[in-house]
Structures are given as structure tokens and as C-alpha cells.
């Protein structure tokens, strides 16, 4: 019998109580979890303890949070030195990307996948708006499909406009709690509307002057799927700032590097200029995709700057 957080607005939370159904609750005091102070101590997906406060305005209060089995964390966009927990207690995560209008960069994809690896959340990638693919986008998708598929990531293609790929996505989501993330304007809400026909999430257009999506989801929210499981819809993310990742451990969160780092001559190899580096040798042989190695170097450089 668990009470699970389904929606967070920052001060009030929609919680599904096992007997009372959905109730509105507030947080009692401040929580400090695992020595991490975050901008949102209570996150969607958290399992919490609820108490009914008596009085003229009786209300539900969150008094404790059960230990999380995992979560996805990112740097808070509003507070450079604080963290934001995107969602907790996940079975998997799904990044919705697009190759145009707006274009999702590979750097963004790789940062998201790195965060999921760091927090032990299996991840997949879905490239939406495939009905708009021209020859260039078709080639780009095949490159991503080959590159990410080779290192163990599931890669889908879909069109929220035509419904292509929705059935395969639904089968993959059913029975699991999945975080759904991506830039604004990539079609997250439109895809979710296909999966949840009895709901109608607001959808937005892409800004004409910037080519970037406009936010339509304001707060993270969990929705139960008809066949079992749930999806957690999140506000569109412009940047994905990594937190709590040591530069020396970064290569452990790239599966294709993790499989080879034991072969490096030095235990503290950063896979840059060191001799006897098994990772660089794999890049030169073509066993590690050069674009993924470039992403690794870019992220490593940014982690050094942040530290």
C-alpha cells in the first residue's frame, strides 16, 4: 500500500493514496535526502508517507519520503549550484528527439544518456516527426539508429501526426514507469495524447523566430497507462546540465567505453593523450563511433570547467 506522488507544482503535490485516491498534499518542513539539497525535495514518482491533519481546514501532509531506488537529476536552470530531481523510482527513460523544427543536438542526447547511466536508469531514444523526414533527415536517423543501437540503446521513430510508431512505443512502455523528456516542441505531448486517448494534453507550436519549441507542460506529472505502467511527462528542457559526475568516472557512463577501459595502460586514464589507451585505439579502429568520442571529450571539458 503505497502513496505515490503524481504531480508536483513546487509547493503542492498530487498524491495517489491507496484508499483515498488522488489527494492534494503539502510538504511538512524541509527534507534533506542523501546529503543532496535539491530545488524540489519531493519529486514525481516518490513514495511518501501521508498524514491527515485535523482542524477546520483539514489537509494531507507529506511527513516522510521512502528511500528512492533511483532518480534522474540535472543542474537546476534557475540555481547554478543546486540540483533538480526530474523524477524518481523509474523503470526506464525515454528521450523524445527531432531532427528539425526543432533540431535535437547529439550533445543533448548524449548528456541525457549519460545522466541515465549514472543513475542506473535504462534509456531509449525516439525520433519524432518522421513524416517530415527529407533525405538528409532519413540519413541522420539511420546514423543514430546504427550508432546508438550498436551500444545497446533502443531507437524508435515515430510521427505524432500520422500515428506511425505509436504501437511499438506503447508495447515498450506498458507495465513500466517511464520518464519522458526532451526539448519543447519535439511532440512529447502529442505522442502522449496518442497513448492516453481519454486525456488531452496541451500541445504547442515551434517558435518561428528561434526554431525552438515553446513550453506546454508546466509541471512534471505522472499518467497511468491503460495496459499497466505509467509515464512521467516533464516540462521541455533547453539544456541538460550534469551534476554529481566526477570527470574521472565519465567514461564509465559511456557503455562502449566502459567495456574497454580495463585495457588501458593507466588506471586513471582520461582517454585523451595517455599512451596505451584502449578507448582511443577503439576509436581509431572504428569500434567506437567518433561522434560519441567527441561528445565524451566535450562533456569531460565542461565538467572540468564546472569544477
C-alpha positions as CSV (number, residue, x, y, z in Angstrom):
1,X,0.0,0.0,0.0
2,X,1.9,3.0,-1.3
3,X,1.2,6.7,-1.7
4,X,2.9,7.9,-4.8
5,X,3.5,11.5,-6.0
6,X,1.8,12.0,-9.4
7,X,2.2,15.8,-9.8
8,X,4.5,18.5,-8.3
9,X,3.8,22.2,-8.6
10,X,6.6,23.1,-6.2
11,X,4.5,23.7,-3.1
12,X,1.6,21.3,-3.5
13,X,1.6,17.7,-4.6
14,X,-1.0,15.4,-6.2
15,X,-0.6,12.1,-4.4
16,X,-2.4,8.8,-5.1
17,X,-3.4,7.4,-1.7
18,X,-4.2,3.7,-1.8
19,X,-7.5,4.2,-0.1
20,X,-8.5,7.8,-0.6
21,X,-7.5,8.1,-4.3
22,X,-5.9,11.3,-5.5
23,X,-5.4,13.9,-2.8
24,X,-3.6,17.3,-2.6
25,X,-0.8,17.4,-0.1
26,X,1.8,19.8,1.1
27,X,5.3,19.1,2.5
28,X,6.0,19.3,6.2
29,X,9.2,21.2,6.8
30,X,12.3,20.7,4.7
31,X,13.7,17.4,3.7
32,X,17.4,16.6,3.2
33,X,17.8,13.5,1.2
34,X,21.1,11.5,0.8
35,X,23.0,14.7,1.7
36,X,21.7,16.3,-1.6
37,X,19.8,19.6,-1.3
38,X,17.7,19.9,-4.3
39,X,15.3,22.6,-5.6
40,X,12.5,20.0,-5.3
41,X,12.9,17.7,-2.3
42,X,9.8,15.8,-3.3
43,X,9.7,14.6,-6.9
44,X,7.1,12.9,-9.1
45,X,7.5,9.2,-8.6
46,X,8.4,9.4,-4.9
47,X,6.7,7.1,-2.5
48,X,5.7,9.1,0.5
49,X,4.2,8.9,4.0
50,X,0.9,10.9,4.3
51,X,-0.8,12.2,7.5
52,X,-4.2,13.7,7.7
53,X,-4.0,16.9,9.8
54,X,-7.2,17.6,11.7
55,X,-8.7,21.0,12.1
56,X,-11.1,23.5,10.5
57,X,-9.1,23.1,7.2
58,X,-8.1,19.5,7.3
59,X,-5.4,18.7,4.8
60,X,-2.9,16.0,3.8
61,X,0.7,16.4,4.8
62,X,3.8,14.6,3.5
63,X,5.8,13.7,6.5
64,X,8.5,11.4,5.1
65,X,9.8,10.0,1.8
66,X,10.7,6.4,1.3
67,X,14.2,5.6,0.1
68,X,14.5,6.0,-3.7
69,X,15.7,3.1,-5.8
70,X,16.9,5.6,-8.4
71,X,16.2,9.0,-9.9
72,X,17.3,11.3,-12.7
73,X,19.0,14.5,-11.6
74,X,20.1,17.6,-13.5
75,X,21.5,21.0,-12.8
76,X,18.8,23.5,-11.8
77,X,18.3,26.0,-14.6
78,X,17.4,28.7,-12.0
79,X,20.1,27.9,-9.5
80,X,23.6,27.1,-10.9
81,X,24.8,25.4,-7.7
82,X,21.7,23.4,-6.9
83,X,20.2,20.3,-8.3
84,X,16.7,19.4,-9.7
85,X,15.4,15.9,-9.4
86,X,13.5,15.2,-12.7
87,X,11.7,12.1,-11.4
88,X,12.2,9.2,-9.1
89,X,11.7,5.4,-8.9
90,X,11.9,4.8,-12.6
91,X,12.0,1.6,-14.6
92,X,13.3,3.3,-17.7
93,X,13.5,6.7,-19.5
94,X,12.6,7.9,-23.0
95,X,14.1,10.9,-24.7
96,X,12.0,12.4,-27.5
97,X,14.1,14.0,-30.1
98,X,13.6,15.6,-33.5
99,X,15.9,16.2,-36.4
100,X,14.4,19.5,-37.5
101,X,11.9,22.1,-36.2
102,X,13.5,22.0,-33.6
103,X,16.7,20.0,-34.0
104,X,17.9,18.0,-31.1
105,X,21.7,18.0,-31.0
106,X,23.7,14.9,-30.4
107,X,25.4,16.6,-27.5
108,X,22.0,16.9,-25.7
109,X,21.2,13.3,-26.4
110,X,24.5,12.1,-25.0
111,X,24.2,14.2,-21.9
112,X,20.7,12.8,-21.2
113,X,22.0,9.2,-21.8
114,X,25.0,9.9,-19.5
115,X,22.7,11.0,-16.7
116,X,20.6,7.9,-17.1
117,X,23.6,5.7,-17.0
118,X,24.9,7.5,-13.9
119,X,21.7,6.9,-12.0
120,X,21.1,3.3,-13.3
121,X,18.0,4.1,-15.4
122,X,17.8,2.2,-18.7
123,X,17.2,4.7,-21.6
124,X,15.8,4.7,-25.1
125,X,15.6,7.3,-27.8
126,X,12.6,8.1,-30.0
127,X,13.0,10.3,-33.1
128,X,9.6,12.0,-33.7
129,X,8.1,13.8,-36.7
130,X,9.4,11.2,-39.1
131,X,6.6,12.2,-41.5
132,X,8.7,15.4,-42.1
133,X,11.9,13.5,-42.9
134,X,13.7,14.5,-46.1
135,X,16.7,12.6,-47.5
136,X,19.0,14.4,-45.0
137,X,16.9,13.5,-42.0
138,X,16.5,9.9,-43.2
139,X,20.3,9.5,-43.4
140,X,20.7,11.2,-40.0
141,X,18.2,8.9,-38.4
142,X,19.9,5.8,-39.8
143,X,23.2,7.0,-38.4
144,X,21.7,7.4,-34.9
145,X,19.9,4.1,-35.2
146,X,23.2,2.3,-36.1
147,X,25.3,4.3,-33.6
148,X,23.1,4.0,-30.5
149,X,21.7,0.6,-31.4
150,X,25.2,-0.8,-31.5
151,X,25.8,0.2,-27.9
152,X,22.6,-1.2,-26.6
153,X,20.1,1.6,-26.8
154,X,16.6,1.1,-28.3
155,X,15.9,3.6,-31.1
156,X,12.4,4.3,-32.2
157,X,11.0,6.5,-34.9
158,X,7.5,8.0,-34.7
159,X,5.1,10.5,-36.1
160,X,2.5,12.0,-33.7
161,X,0.8,13.4,-36.8
162,X,0.2,10.1,-38.5
163,X,0.5,7.7,-35.6
164,X,3.4,5.8,-37.1
165,X,5.5,4.0,-34.4
166,X,3.0,4.6,-31.6
167,X,2.0,0.9,-31.3
168,X,5.6,-0.2,-30.9
169,X,6.2,2.6,-28.4
170,X,3.1,1.6,-26.4
171,X,4.3,-2.0,-26.2
172,X,7.6,-0.9,-24.9
173,X,6.1,1.4,-22.3
174,X,3.4,-1.0,-21.0
175,X,4.0,-2.3,-17.5
176,X,6.8,0.1,-16.7
177,X,7.2,3.5,-15.1
178,X,8.9,5.7,-17.8
179,X,10.3,9.2,-17.6
180,X,9.5,11.0,-20.9
181,X,11.8,14.0,-21.6
182,X,13.0,16.2,-24.4
183,X,13.1,19.8,-25.8
184,X,10.0,21.8,-26.0
185,X,8.4,21.4,-29.4
186,X,9.5,17.8,-30.1
187,X,6.0,16.5,-29.8
188,X,6.0,14.8,-26.3
189,X,2.5,15.9,-25.5
190,X,1.2,14.9,-28.9
191,X,2.7,11.4,-28.5
192,X,1.3,11.1,-25.0
193,X,-2.2,12.1,-26.4
194,X,-1.9,9.0,-28.7
195,X,-1.1,6.8,-25.7
196,X,-3.8,8.3,-23.5
197,X,-6.8,9.0,-25.7
198,X,-9.0,9.9,-22.8
199,X,-6.8,12.8,-21.9
200,X,-5.9,15.8,-24.0
201,X,-2.6,17.5,-23.1
202,X,-1.9,20.9,-24.4
203,X,0.4,21.0,-27.4
204,X,2.4,23.9,-28.7
205,X,4.0,25.1,-31.9
206,X,7.6,25.8,-32.6
207,X,8.7,29.4,-32.3
208,X,9.2,30.7,-35.8
209,X,11.9,33.3,-34.9
210,X,14.0,31.0,-32.8
211,X,13.2,27.5,-34.2
212,X,12.8,26.3,-30.7
213,X,9.8,24.8,-29.0
214,X,7.6,26.7,-26.6
215,X,6.8,25.1,-23.2
216,X,3.3,23.5,-23.0
217,X,4.0,21.2,-19.9
218,X,4.4,23.4,-16.9
219,X,4.9,20.8,-14.2
220,X,6.1,17.2,-14.1
221,X,3.1,14.8,-14.0
222,X,2.6,11.0,-14.0
223,X,-0.2,9.4,-16.0
224,X,-1.3,5.7,-15.7
225,X,-1.3,3.8,-18.9
226,X,-4.4,1.7,-19.9
227,X,-2.4,-1.5,-20.1
228,X,-0.4,-1.0,-16.9
229,X,2.6,1.1,-16.0
230,X,2.8,4.9,-16.2
231,X,4.6,7.7,-18.0
232,X,6.0,10.8,-16.4
233,X,5.7,13.9,-18.6
234,X,8.2,16.6,-17.9
235,X,8.5,20.3,-19.0
236,X,10.6,20.9,-22.1
237,X,14.3,21.1,-21.3
238,X,16.6,23.6,-23.1
239,X,19.8,22.3,-21.6
240,X,20.7,19.2,-19.6
241,X,23.4,20.1,-17.1
242,X,25.0,17.1,-15.5
243,X,25.6,17.0,-11.7
244,X,27.5,14.8,-9.3
245,X,29.6,13.2,-12.0
246,X,33.3,13.1,-11.4
247,X,35.4,13.6,-14.6
248,X,37.4,10.5,-13.8
249,X,34.2,8.4,-13.9
250,X,32.6,9.9,-17.0
251,X,33.9,7.1,-19.3
252,X,32.0,4.5,-17.1
253,X,28.8,6.1,-18.3
254,X,29.5,5.5,-22.0
255,X,28.8,1.8,-22.5
256,X,31.2,1.4,-25.4
257,X,34.0,2.9,-23.3
258,X,33.1,1.0,-20.1
259,X,33.6,-2.3,-21.9
260,X,37.2,-1.3,-22.8
261,X,38.6,0.8,-20.0
262,X,40.1,-2.2,-18.3
263,X,42.5,-2.5,-21.2
264,X,44.0,1.0,-20.7
265,X,47.6,1.1,-19.5
266,X,46.8,3.5,-16.7
267,X,44.0,3.1,-14.1
268,X,43.3,6.8,-14.2
269,X,43.3,7.2,-18.0
270,X,41.1,10.0,-19.2
271,X,41.3,8.7,-22.8
272,X,42.8,11.9,-24.2
273,X,46.6,11.9,-24.6
274,X,47.7,9.0,-22.5
275,X,49.7,6.2,-24.1
276,X,48.3,2.7,-24.1
277,X,44.7,3.9,-24.2
278,X,42.3,1.1,-25.2
279,X,39.5,3.6,-25.8
280,X,41.4,5.7,-28.3
281,X,42.6,2.6,-30.0
282,X,39.0,1.5,-30.4
283,X,38.1,4.9,-31.8
284,X,40.9,4.6,-34.4
285,X,39.7,1.2,-35.4
286,X,36.1,2.4,-35.8
287,X,34.9,0.2,-32.9
288,X,33.8,3.4,-31.1
289,X,31.9,5.9,-33.1
290,X,34.0,9.2,-33.4
291,X,30.9,11.3,-32.7
292,X,30.4,9.6,-29.4
293,X,34.1,10.1,-28.6
294,X,33.7,13.8,-29.4
295,X,30.7,14.0,-27.1
296,X,32.7,12.4,-24.4
297,X,35.5,14.9,-24.8
298,X,33.1,17.8,-24.8
299,X,31.3,16.7,-21.7
300,X,34.6,16.0,-20.0
301,X,35.8,19.5,-20.8
302,X,32.5,21.0,-19.4
303,X,32.8,19.0,-16.2
304,X,36.3,20.4,-15.7
305,X,35.0,24.0,-16.1
306,X,32.2,23.4,-13.7
307,X,34.5,22.0,-11.1
